[in-house]
Amino acid sequence: MNGMIKKTTFLVLSFLIMSCGNSKEEKEEKEENKETSTSEVVQPVETVLTAEQQKALNPDEVIQRLKDGNLRFVSNDRTLRNHSAQIRNSINSQFPKAVILSCLDSRVPVEDVFDQGIGDIFVARIAGNFANTDILGSMEFACSASGSKVILVLGHEHCGAIRHAIMNTELGNITSMLANIRPAIDLVTDFEGERVATNQDFVHEVCVSNIKNTINYIRNNSPILKKMEENPDSLKIIGAVYNMSTGEVEFIE
């Protein structure tokens, strides 16, 4: 009986000793992992673009930053930002590097698509991403008064405004709005498929045509922006298409 008690006591003590050892090892491992993870923590960006930083950029560098930002968006590796700090740091001034004319579509989150933060870009939005007098005035403010180096006209796949322009939809003020897009349909002259809104290939061609037509409108109707674009270090006006299936932006060269 005594032998059995001793044997049981020995087993219990052995188990406790092993448990303590494991706990110590696990604690040391957790501390080591904690130190490793702490050293790899990326601090969120708190600063905003300054006048000096904006001035140092040229249009090609701005375009490359937009392309790099889109790559981060597609790979789900967007920049960590402290938006509260950026808000406070941008109260007194702003020096965005680009102005982007986008469609109204809620599925095109422009700042996210290019991984840009507060104070980085101007964004103008209108269904069908066309330009008018008010949009031109906004662009002139962004570039001539505030120093932006790039105007990007951003269309997107599966655009409802493009489809309804093709369908010749008439409804309230939507009728006059779509009239701004319809010229792009007529400019697609070499398309051999069905010229209908259910043909995504045709919708894509009209989307690209509308982007190019909008760029021409900007150049033809804003002497200020046209003059600025004559200096390649001052301004570039370009277009791109956002792919809603992949998140990728295809720049129109």
GUTOR-401500 format. One record per residue (C-alpha): residue in one letter; residue number from 1; x, y, z. Coordinates in pm, 1 decimal. Layout:
<nodes>
('A', NUM, (X, Y, Z)),
...
</nodes>
This chain:
<nodes>
('M', 1, (0.0, 0.0, 0.0)),
('N', 2, (280.5, 239.6, 94.4)),
('G', 3, (456.0, 152.1, -231.2)),
('M', 4, (147.6, 241.3, -431.9)),
('I', 5, (113.9, 577.3, -248.6)),
('K', 6, (479.5, 657.4, -314.9)),
('K', 7, (441.6, 567.0, -681.6)),
('T', 8, (129.2, 784.4, -714.4)),
('T', 9, (300.0, 1074.7, -536.4)),
('F', 10, (599.8, 1044.0, -770.8)),
('L', 11, (378.3, 1054.4, -1079.5)),
('V', 12, (190.4, 1361.7, -956.0)),
('L', 13, (513.5, 1544.7, -875.9)),
('S', 14, (659.4, 1453.1, -1213.2)),
('F', 15, (350.5, 1585.3, -1391.2)),
('L', 16, (364.4, 1913.7, -1196.1)),
('I', 17, (734.4, 1959.2, -1272.6)),
('M', 18, (675.9, 1895.3, -1642.5)),
('S', 19, (379.1, 2132.8, -1645.6)),
('C', 20, (581.9, 2408.2, -1482.8)),
('G', 21, (858.4, 2355.4, -1733.2)),
('N', 22, (617.4, 2371.8, -2025.0)),
('S', 23, (453.4, 2682.9, -1883.7)),
('K', 24, (790.8, 2851.5, -1853.6)),
('E', 25, (884.7, 2754.2, -2207.8)),
('E', 26, (548.0, 2870.4, -2342.2)),
('K', 27, (580.7, 3199.3, -2154.9)),
('E', 28, (928.9, 3257.0, -2296.9)),
('E', 29, (803.3, 3172.4, -2647.0)),
('K', 30, (510.6, 3414.4, -2615.3)),
('E', 31, (745.4, 3690.6, -2496.3)),
('E', 32, (975.9, 3622.2, -2790.7)),
('N', 33, (686.1, 3633.7, -3036.0)),
('K', 34, (561.1, 3951.5, -2873.5)),
('E', 35, (898.6, 4118.2, -2920.7)),
('T', 36, (911.2, 4004.9, -3283.8)),
('S', 37, (560.2, 4126.8, -3362.7)),
('T', 38, (625.2, 4458.6, -3186.9)),
('S', 39, (933.9, 4519.9, -3398.9)),
('E', 40, (732.1, 4456.4, -3715.2)),
('V', 41, (446.4, 4691.5, -3628.7)),
('V', 42, (407.5, 4960.8, -3893.7)),
('Q', 43, (318.4, 5298.9, -3754.0)),
('P', 44, (21.2, 5461.6, -3931.5)),
('V', 45, (95.1, 5762.1, -4151.0)),
('E', 46, (-1.2, 6087.2, -3978.2)),
('T', 47, (146.3, 6344.1, -4215.5)),
('V', 48, (-15.0, 6499.1, -4524.0)),
('L', 49, (143.9, 6616.6, -4847.9)),
('T', 50, (327.9, 6948.1, -4806.4)),
('A', 51, (379.3, 7230.7, -5056.5)),
('E', 52, (747.2, 7137.1, -5089.7)),
('Q', 53, (668.4, 6771.7, -5155.7)),
('Q', 54, (401.7, 6860.0, -5412.5)),
('K', 55, (632.9, 7104.2, -5590.6)),
('A', 56, (909.1, 6842.5, -5611.2)),
('L', 57, (684.1, 6598.1, -5796.0)),
('N', 58, (647.7, 6587.7, -6172.9)),
('P', 59, (342.1, 6444.7, -6352.3)),
('D', 60, (512.4, 6115.0, -6438.6)),
('E', 61, (602.6, 6058.5, -6072.7)),
('V', 62, (243.5, 6130.0, -5968.6)),
('I', 63, (110.7, 5882.1, -6224.7)),
('Q', 64, (353.3, 5618.5, -6099.6)),
('R', 65, (238.4, 5677.6, -5741.0)),
('L', 66, (-121.0, 5623.1, -5849.3)),
('K', 67, (-20.7, 5301.8, -6027.5)),
('D', 68, (174.0, 5179.8, -5723.2)),
('G', 69, (-120.1, 5263.7, -5498.4)),
('N', 70, (-354.3, 5062.1, -5717.3)),
('L', 71, (-119.4, 4762.9, -5696.2)),
('R', 72, (-135.5, 4785.1, -5316.6)),
('F', 73, (-515.3, 4807.1, -5332.7)),
('V', 74, (-539.6, 4497.7, -5553.5)),
('S', 75, (-307.1, 4299.2, -5324.3)),
('N', 76, (-496.8, 4420.1, -5013.7)),
('D', 77, (-182.1, 4587.4, -4881.7)),
('R', 78, (-307.7, 4941.7, -4839.5)),
('T', 79, (-111.7, 5197.9, -4639.4)),
('L', 80, (-202.2, 5219.2, -4271.0)),
('R', 81, (-309.2, 5575.8, -4194.5)),
('N', 82, (-406.7, 5769.9, -3885.0)),
('H', 83, (-697.0, 5959.2, -4038.5)),
('S', 84, (-767.7, 6156.8, -3722.5)),
('A', 85, (-411.7, 6291.5, -3724.6)),
('Q', 86, (-424.0, 6358.6, -4098.7)),
('I', 87, (-745.5, 6556.8, -4053.9)),
('R', 88, (-581.8, 6775.7, -3790.0)),
('N', 89, (-265.8, 6816.8, -3999.3)),
('S', 90, (-455.4, 6932.5, -4306.4)),
('I', 91, (-673.0, 7200.3, -4148.6)),
('N', 92, (-478.5, 7503.9, -4267.8)),
('S', 93, (-377.2, 7399.7, -4620.3)),
('Q', 94, (-391.8, 7130.4, -4889.0)),
('F', 95, (-149.5, 7034.3, -5166.3)),
('P', 96, (-297.7, 6733.2, -5352.8)),
('K', 97, (-89.2, 6582.7, -5629.7)),
('A', 98, (-373.4, 6495.5, -5869.2)),
('V', 99, (-739.8, 6551.9, -5948.9)),
('I', 100, (-945.3, 6248.4, -6048.0)),
('L', 101, (-1273.2, 6275.9, -6236.5)),
('S', 102, (-1469.2, 5964.2, -6147.7)),
('C', 103, (-1815.0, 5824.9, -6205.3)),
('L', 104, (-2070.8, 5860.3, -5926.1)),
('D', 105, (-2080.3, 5480.4, -5886.4)),
('S', 106, (-2055.9, 5370.8, -5522.9)),
('R', 107, (-1851.9, 5066.0, -5621.8)),
('V', 108, (-1557.4, 5283.8, -5723.6)),
('P', 109, (-1401.5, 5407.9, -5396.6)),
('V', 110, (-1145.4, 5638.7, -5558.0)),
('E', 111, (-914.2, 5708.3, -5263.4)),
('D', 112, (-903.1, 5338.0, -5177.8)),
('V', 113, (-853.1, 5229.5, -5539.6)),
('F', 114, (-531.0, 5433.3, -5552.9)),
('D', 115, (-441.0, 5389.5, -5183.9)),
('Q', 116, (-441.1, 5762.8, -5116.9)),
('G', 117, (-501.1, 5941.5, -4790.1)),
('I', 118, (-645.7, 6270.5, -4674.0)),
('G', 119, (-495.7, 6563.0, -4865.2)),
('D', 120, (-347.3, 6345.2, -5143.1)),
('I', 121, (-598.3, 6388.5, -5427.8)),
('F', 122, (-894.4, 6596.2, -5539.3)),
('V', 123, (-1191.6, 6385.4, -5648.1)),
('A', 124, (-1474.2, 6509.5, -5871.8)),
('R', 125, (-1766.1, 6271.0, -5921.0)),
('I', 126, (-2048.6, 6273.3, -6170.7)),
('A', 127, (-2244.2, 5988.0, -6331.9)),
('G', 128, (-2061.7, 5895.2, -6650.8)),
('N', 129, (-1742.4, 6088.4, -6556.8)),
('F', 130, (-1796.5, 6358.3, -6819.8)),
('A', 131, (-1686.7, 6719.7, -6785.6)),
('N', 132, (-1891.3, 7038.9, -6790.6)),
('T', 133, (-1828.1, 7402.3, -6697.1)),
('D', 134, (-1845.5, 7335.6, -6323.3)),
('I', 135, (-1612.2, 7037.3, -6346.4)),
('L', 136, (-1367.4, 7242.5, -6556.3)),
('G', 137, (-1372.4, 7520.1, -6297.7)),
('S', 138, (-1298.6, 7266.5, -6024.7)),
('M', 139, (-1008.9, 7123.2, -6227.2)),
('E', 140, (-866.3, 7469.9, -6290.9)),
('F', 141, (-878.7, 7536.2, -5917.3)),
('A', 142, (-709.7, 7204.2, -5842.9)),
('C', 143, (-427.2, 7251.2, -6093.5)),
('S', 144, (-376.5, 7624.2, -6145.1)),
('A', 145, (-452.2, 7743.5, -5792.9)),
('S', 146, (-359.9, 7438.4, -5584.2)),
('G', 147, (-73.7, 7284.0, -5783.2)),
('S', 148, (-202.9, 6938.7, -5879.3)),
('K', 149, (14.6, 6777.9, -6149.7)),
('V', 150, (-224.2, 6524.3, -6307.2)),
('I', 151, (-584.2, 6514.0, -6424.7)),
('L', 152, (-709.5, 6156.3, -6448.0)),
('V', 153, (-1044.7, 6080.2, -6610.7)),
('L', 154, (-1146.9, 5748.8, -6457.1)),
('G', 155, (-1416.6, 5535.5, -6619.7)),
('H', 156, (-1517.2, 5187.3, -6510.9)),
('E', 157, (-1658.5, 4861.4, -6639.3)),
('H', 158, (-2033.7, 4790.9, -6606.8)),
('C', 159, (-2110.4, 5163.3, -6592.4)),
('G', 160, (-2483.4, 5225.6, -6554.5)),
('A', 161, (-2460.8, 5574.5, -6705.5)),
('I', 162, (-2290.3, 5435.9, -7015.3)),
('R', 163, (-2550.1, 5158.5, -7050.2)),
('H', 164, (-2844.0, 5399.7, -7016.0)),
('A', 165, (-2686.2, 5637.2, -7267.5)),
('I', 166, (-2671.8, 5344.2, -7510.6)),
('M', 167, (-3034.2, 5257.9, -7426.6)),
('N', 168, (-3133.8, 5620.8, -7486.5)),
('T', 169, (-3307.6, 5636.0, -7149.1)),
('E', 170, (-3525.7, 5942.7, -7091.0)),
('L', 171, (-3627.2, 6027.7, -6734.3)),
('G', 172, (-3631.3, 6367.7, -6566.3)),
('N', 173, (-3291.3, 6536.2, -6544.1)),
('I', 174, (-3125.8, 6204.9, -6629.6)),
('T', 175, (-3217.4, 6276.5, -6992.5)),
('S', 176, (-3001.2, 6589.5, -7017.0)),
('M', 177, (-2724.3, 6426.6, -6815.5)),
('L', 178, (-2698.2, 6131.1, -7054.1)),
('A', 179, (-2683.7, 6373.0, -7347.7)),
('N', 180, (-2326.5, 6449.0, -7236.7)),
('I', 181, (-2229.2, 6083.2, -7285.6)),
('R', 182, (-2406.6, 6002.0, -7612.3)),
('P', 183, (-2144.4, 6163.5, -7840.2)),
('A', 184, (-1902.7, 5892.9, -7721.6)),
('I', 185, (-2134.4, 5628.7, -7867.4)),
('D', 186, (-2118.4, 5782.5, -8213.9)),
('L', 187, (-1738.4, 5798.4, -8191.6)),
('V', 188, (-1722.0, 5417.0, -8172.0)),
('T', 189, (-1723.7, 5356.4, -8546.7)),
('D', 190, (-1524.2, 5035.5, -8591.8)),
('F', 191, (-1712.6, 4802.9, -8354.5)),
('E', 192, (-1843.0, 4493.3, -8534.1)),
('G', 193, (-2059.0, 4336.5, -8261.5)),
('E', 194, (-2406.1, 4427.7, -8137.1)),
('R', 195, (-2427.3, 4793.9, -8038.0)),
('V', 196, (-2652.9, 4728.7, -7739.1)),
('A', 197, (-2629.3, 4784.9, -7363.7)),
('T', 198, (-2628.1, 4410.6, -7290.9)),
('N', 199, (-2308.8, 4363.6, -7493.1)),
('Q', 200, (-2031.3, 4423.8, -7238.8)),
('D', 201, (-1769.4, 4455.1, -7513.4)),
('F', 202, (-1961.6, 4742.6, -7666.5)),
('V', 203, (-2017.8, 4901.4, -7324.9)),
('H', 204, (-1640.1, 4884.2, -7270.2)),
('E', 205, (-1568.2, 5049.1, -7605.8)),
('V', 206, (-1810.5, 5331.1, -7528.8)),
('C', 207, (-1656.0, 5367.5, -7182.5)),
('V', 208, (-1310.0, 5418.8, -7335.5)),
('S', 209, (-1453.2, 5648.2, -7603.8)),
('N', 210, (-1623.0, 5857.4, -7334.1)),
('I', 211, (-1295.8, 5892.3, -7143.4)),
('K', 212, (-1111.9, 6011.2, -7454.7)),
('N', 213, (-1397.0, 6243.7, -7547.5)),
('T', 214, (-1391.5, 6393.4, -7198.7)),
('I', 215, (-1015.5, 6451.8, -7219.2)),
('N', 216, (-1064.9, 6632.1, -7551.0)),
('Y', 217, (-1344.1, 6838.1, -7395.6)),
('I', 218, (-1112.3, 6945.7, -7112.8)),
('R', 219, (-838.3, 7051.6, -7354.2)),
('N', 220, (-1076.1, 7228.7, -7592.5)),
('N', 221, (-1273.2, 7416.1, -7329.8)),
('S', 222, (-1011.4, 7515.7, -7074.3)),
('P', 223, (-734.4, 7736.4, -7214.4)),
('I', 224, (-581.6, 7739.8, -6866.1)),
('L', 225, (-542.7, 7360.7, -6846.8)),
('K', 226, (-440.3, 7330.3, -7211.2)),
('K', 227, (-165.8, 7586.7, -7155.6)),
('M', 228, (-46.8, 7408.2, -6843.2)),
('E', 229, (-32.0, 7075.3, -7027.2)),
('E', 230, (202.8, 7224.1, -7286.2)),
('N', 231, (467.7, 7211.5, -7012.9)),
('P', 232, (530.4, 6837.5, -6947.3)),
('D', 233, (660.7, 6918.3, -6598.1)),
('S', 234, (346.0, 7110.8, -6509.8)),
('L', 235, (46.5, 6894.0, -6598.4)),
('K', 236, (-62.6, 6574.8, -6771.3)),
('I', 237, (-421.1, 6487.1, -6862.1)),
('I', 238, (-475.5, 6111.0, -6890.0)),
('G', 239, (-745.9, 5846.7, -6875.6)),
('A', 240, (-796.6, 5505.5, -6717.9)),
('V', 241, (-1055.0, 5231.1, -6673.7)),
('Y', 242, (-1130.5, 5066.5, -6339.9)),
('N', 243, (-1198.6, 4692.9, -6361.3)),
('M', 244, (-1468.8, 4616.6, -6105.4)),
('S', 245, (-1396.5, 4242.5, -6116.5)),
('T', 246, (-1029.1, 4269.0, -6017.0)),
('G', 247, (-983.2, 4616.5, -5872.0)),
('E', 248, (-715.9, 4689.0, -6131.2)),
('V', 249, (-688.1, 5021.3, -6310.6)),
('E', 250, (-583.3, 5009.0, -6675.9)),
('F', 251, (-423.3, 5335.3, -6782.2)),
('I', 252, (-492.7, 5457.5, -7134.6)),
('E', 253, (-159.4, 5560.3, -7280.4)),
</nodes>
